[in-house]
Amino acid sequence: MLDALGDPTRRAIFELLAAGPRSVAEIAADLPVSRPAVSQHLKVLKDATLVSSTAVGTRRVYTLDPHGLAAVRGYFDQFWQQALAAFAHAAENPPEEEQ
C-alpha cells in the first residue's frame, strides 16, 4: 500500500478522494495528467485496496476504501504506540542529574 502512495500523482489522487467521491474526469480536471494516466494510477491504488469504485450510469466513481485506510492506519499506529511507550518510559525514568 505504501508503495502505491510513493508516487506523487497517486498521492494527489488519494488526497482528492479524501474530500469525496470523484469520477476519472473530475480527478483529471484537478491534475496536470490525462484521463488515461489517471485511470492507470487509479488501477494501482485499487489493486492496493486504497480506493474502490462503483458504476454510476456510464461512468465509474472512485472513493477511498475504508478497509485499505484501516490497514494503512494500523501500520502507522504501531509506530505511534512505540513512540508513546518510549516517551512514557523516558518520563517515568528521567536520567539522573550530574552534580
C-alpha positions in Angstrom: 0.0 0.0 0.0 2.7 2.4 0.9 4.4 1.7 -2.5 1.2 2.9 -4.2 1.3 6.1 -2.3 5.0 6.7 -3.1 4.2 8.3 -6.4 3.3 12.0 -6.1 0.4 11.8 -8.7 -1.2 8.8 -6.9 -0.8 10.7 -3.6 -2.5 13.7 -5.1 -5.4 11.5 -6.4 -5.6 9.8 -2.9 -5.8 13.3 -1.3 -8.5 14.4 -3.8 -10.6 11.4 -3.0 -10.3 12.1 0.7 -12.5 15.1 0.0 -15.2 12.9 -1.5 -16.1 10.6 -4.4 -15.0 11.6 -7.9 -15.0 10.3 -11.4 -11.9 10.0 -13.6 -12.8 13.2 -15.4 -13.2 15.1 -12.2 -9.9 13.9 -10.9 -8.1 14.7 -14.2 -9.6 18.2 -14.2 -7.6 18.9 -11.0 -4.3 17.4 -12.1 -1.8 18.0 -14.8 -2.2 14.5 -16.3 -4.5 12.9 -18.9 -7.6 10.8 -18.1 -5.8 7.6 -19.3 -3.0 8.4 -16.9 -5.5 9.0 -14.0 -7.1 5.6 -14.9 -3.7 3.9 -14.7 -3.0 5.5 -11.3 -6.4 4.5 -10.0 -5.8 0.9 -11.0 -2.6 0.9 -8.9 -4.5 2.4 -6.0 -7.4 0.0 -6.4 -5.0 -3.0 -6.6 -3.5 -1.8 -3.3 -7.1 -1.6 -1.8 -6.7 2.1 -1.2 -9.6 3.1 -3.5 -12.8 1.4 -4.6 -15.2 2.2 -7.5 -18.8 2.0 -8.2 -20.7 2.3 -11.5 -22.9 5.4 -11.7 -24.6 5.4 -15.1 -21.9 5.1 -17.7 -19.0 6.2 -15.5 -17.2 4.9 -12.5 -17.0 6.9 -9.3 -14.0 6.4 -7.1 -13.8 6.7 -3.3 -11.3 5.8 -0.6 -11.6 2.2 0.5 -12.1 2.2 4.3 -10.5 -1.3 4.6 -7.3 -0.1 2.9 -7.3 3.1 5.0 -7.7 0.9 8.2 -4.7 -1.1 7.1 -2.5 2.0 6.5 -3.6 3.5 9.8 -2.8 0.2 11.6 0.6 0.2 10.1 1.4 3.8 11.3 -0.4 3.2 14.6 2.2 0.6 15.5 4.9 3.3 15.3 2.8 5.8 17.2 2.3 3.2 20.0 6.1 2.5 20.1 6.8 6.3 20.3 4.3 6.7 23.1 5.7 3.8 25.1 9.2 5.2 24.7 8.0 8.6 25.8 6.2 7.2 28.8 9.4 5.2 29.8 11.5 8.3 29.5 9.1 10.4 31.5 8.9 7.7 34.3 12.7 7.2 34.3 14.4 10.5 33.9 18.2 10.4 33.7 19.9 11.3 36.9 21.4 14.7 37.0 25.1 15.2 37.4 26.3 17.2 40.4 
